[in-house]
């Protein structure tokens, strides 16, 4: 599996759809379906049955996943594309607009740990 350009915890800007030009923090990434869930954006109404966690039940607002292609990483207040390059012996994510390194990519296959 290739490394993802958008990760959980990143700040992103929506570039298409009803939430266009809004920013938020990524709370979940679904690599299999190329979907991303952004905090406070793409809210949908969900009807819930009463349960032990929510004894009242009723209608609630939840974030729905949106396509990964509809968001861009935000670096220093600007939306930018993300790339990968080798920095010595380490693979890093970098902002293509400025060339600044975002973070070091940890390969789960080699280390057995999650980033």
Sine and cosine of phi, psi and omega as CSV:
sin_phi,cos_phi,sin_psi,cos_psi,sin_omega,cos_omega
0.00,0.00,0.71,-0.70,0.02,-1.00
-0.97,0.26,0.41,-0.91,0.04,-1.00
-0.93,0.36,0.59,-0.81,-0.03,-1.00
-1.00,0.07,0.64,-0.77,0.01,-1.00
-0.98,0.18,-0.42,0.91,0.06,-1.00
-0.90,-0.43,0.75,-0.66,-0.03,-1.00
-0.81,-0.59,0.28,-0.96,0.05,-1.00
-0.87,0.50,0.73,-0.68,0.00,-1.00
0.99,-0.13,-0.26,0.96,0.04,-1.00
-0.93,0.35,0.49,-0.87,0.15,-0.99
-1.00,-0.07,0.77,-0.63,-0.06,-1.00
-0.77,-0.63,0.38,-0.92,0.11,-0.99
-0.90,-0.44,0.70,-0.71,0.03,-1.00
-0.98,0.18,0.76,-0.64,-0.06,-1.00
-0.94,-0.33,-0.07,1.00,0.01,-1.00
-0.44,-0.90,0.47,-0.88,0.06,-1.00
0.98,-0.18,-0.15,-0.99,-0.10,-1.00
-0.94,0.35,-0.35,0.94,0.00,-1.00
-0.98,-0.18,0.39,0.92,-0.07,-1.00
-0.82,0.57,0.63,-0.77,0.02,-1.00
0.95,0.30,0.11,0.99,0.08,-1.00
-1.00,-0.05,0.50,-0.86,0.01,-1.00
-0.90,-0.43,0.45,-0.89,0.04,-1.00
-0.21,-0.98,0.14,-0.99,-0.01,-1.00
-1.00,-0.10,0.69,-0.73,0.00,-1.00
-0.96,0.28,0.81,-0.59,0.02,-1.00
-0.96,-0.29,-0.29,0.96,0.04,-1.00
-0.35,-0.94,0.58,-0.81,0.07,-1.00
-0.78,-0.62,0.80,-0.60,0.06,-1.00
-0.96,-0.29,0.99,-0.14,-0.07,-1.00
-0.92,0.39,-0.55,0.83,-0.05,-1.00
-0.90,0.43,-0.66,0.75,-0.04,-1.00
-0.97,-0.25,0.11,0.99,-0.03,-1.00
0.80,0.60,0.76,0.65,0.01,-1.00
-0.86,-0.51,0.48,-0.88,0.04,-1.00
-0.69,-0.72,0.65,-0.76,0.06,-1.00
-0.95,-0.32,0.82,-0.57,-0.06,-1.00
-0.92,-0.39,0.71,-0.70,-0.05,-1.00
-0.87,0.49,0.84,-0.54,0.07,-1.00
0.98,0.17,0.03,1.00,-0.02,-1.00
-0.88,-0.48,0.40,-0.91,0.00,-1.00
0.84,0.55,0.75,0.66,-0.03,-1.00
-0.96,0.27,0.69,-0.73,0.05,-1.00
-0.80,-0.60,0.41,-0.91,0.02,-1.00
-1.00,0.00,0.76,-0.65,-0.02,-1.00
-0.80,-0.60,0.72,-0.70,0.02,-1.00
-1.00,-0.08,0.82,-0.57,-0.05,-1.00
-0.90,-0.44,0.61,-0.79,0.09,-1.00
-0.99,0.14,0.45,-0.89,0.08,-1.00
-0.87,0.49,0.67,-0.74,0.03,-1.00
-0.57,-0.82,0.00,-1.00,0.01,-1.00
-0.92,0.38,-0.55,0.84,0.03,-1.00
-0.96,0.29,-0.60,0.80,-0.01,-1.00
-0.75,-0.67,1.00,0.08,-0.10,-1.00
-0.91,0.41,-0.42,0.91,-0.03,-1.00
-0.97,0.23,-0.61,0.79,-0.11,-0.99
0.96,0.30,-0.38,-0.93,0.09,-1.00
0.94,-0.33,-0.36,-0.93,-0.07,-1.00
-0.97,-0.26,0.81,-0.59,0.00,-1.00
-0.80,-0.61,0.34,-0.94,0.06,-1.00
-0.98,-0.21,0.79,-0.62,0.04,-1.00
-0.74,-0.67,0.41,-0.91,0.07,-1.00
-0.98,0.22,0.70,-0.71,0.06,-1.00
-0.96,-0.28,0.51,-0.86,0.04,-1.00
-0.91,0.41,0.54,-0.84,0.10,-0.99
-0.81,-0.58,0.27,-0.96,-0.05,-1.00
-0.92,0.40,0.63,-0.78,-0.02,-1.00
-0.87,0.49,-0.49,0.87,-0.03,-1.00
-0.95,0.30,-0.20,0.98,-0.02,-1.00
-1.00,-0.02,0.05,1.00,0.01,-1.00
-0.81,-0.59,0.47,-0.88,0.08,-1.00
-0.77,-0.63,0.58,-0.82,0.03,-1.00
-0.91,0.41,0.65,-0.76,0.03,-1.00
-0.97,-0.24,0.84,-0.54,0.02,-1.00
-0.79,-0.61,0.87,-0.49,-0.02,-1.00
0.83,0.56,0.65,0.76,0.07,-1.00
0.99,0.13,-0.03,1.00,-0.01,-1.00
-0.85,-0.52,0.59,-0.81,0.07,-1.00
-0.96,0.27,0.71,-0.70,-0.04,-1.00
-0.60,-0.80,0.40,-0.92,0.12,-0.99
-0.98,0.20,0.38,-0.93,-0.03,-1.00
-0.89,-0.46,0.67,-0.74,0.04,-1.00
-0.75,-0.66,0.09,-1.00,0.05,-1.00
-0.85,-0.53,0.61,-0.79,0.10,-1.00
-0.49,-0.87,0.28,-0.96,0.03,-1.00
-1.00,-0.03,0.81,-0.58,0.05,-1.00
-0.92,-0.38,1.00,-0.01,-0.15,-0.99
0.96,0.28,-0.90,-0.43,0.02,-1.00
-0.96,-0.27,0.02,1.00,-0.05,-1.00
-0.96,-0.29,0.63,-0.78,0.09,-1.00
-1.00,0.06,0.77,-0.63,-0.04,-1.00
-0.80,-0.61,0.45,-0.89,0.16,-0.99
-1.00,0.00,0.67,-0.74,0.03,-1.00
-0.65,-0.76,0.43,-0.90,0.04,-1.00
-0.99,0.14,0.83,-0.55,-0.07,-1.00
-0.94,0.34,-0.44,0.90,-0.02,-1.00
-0.94,0.33,-0.60,0.80,-0.06,-1.00
-0.92,-0.39,-0.37,0.93,-0.06,-1.00
1.00,0.08,0.00,1.00,0.00,-1.00
-0.94,0.34,0.61,-0.79,0.04,-1.00
-0.97,0.23,0.76,-0.65,0.02,-1.00
-1.00,0.05,-0.83,0.56,0.04,-1.00
-0.29,-0.96,0.18,-0.98,0.03,-1.00
-1.00,0.00,0.72,-0.70,0.00,-1.00
-0.99,0.11,0.79,-0.61,0.05,-1.00
-0.98,-0.19,0.84,-0.54,0.01,-1.00
-1.00,0.10,0.92,-0.39,-0.06,-1.00
-0.91,0.40,-0.48,0.88,-0.03,-1.00
-0.92,0.40,-0.65,0.76,-0.06,-1.00
-0.99,0.17,-0.64,0.77,-0.09,-1.00
-1.00,-0.05,-0.45,0.89,-0.05,-1.00
0.98,0.20,0.14,0.99,0.00,-1.00
-0.90,-0.43,0.43,-0.90,0.05,-1.00
-1.00,-0.07,0.61,-0.79,-0.03,-1.00
-0.92,0.38,0.00,0.00,0.00,0.00
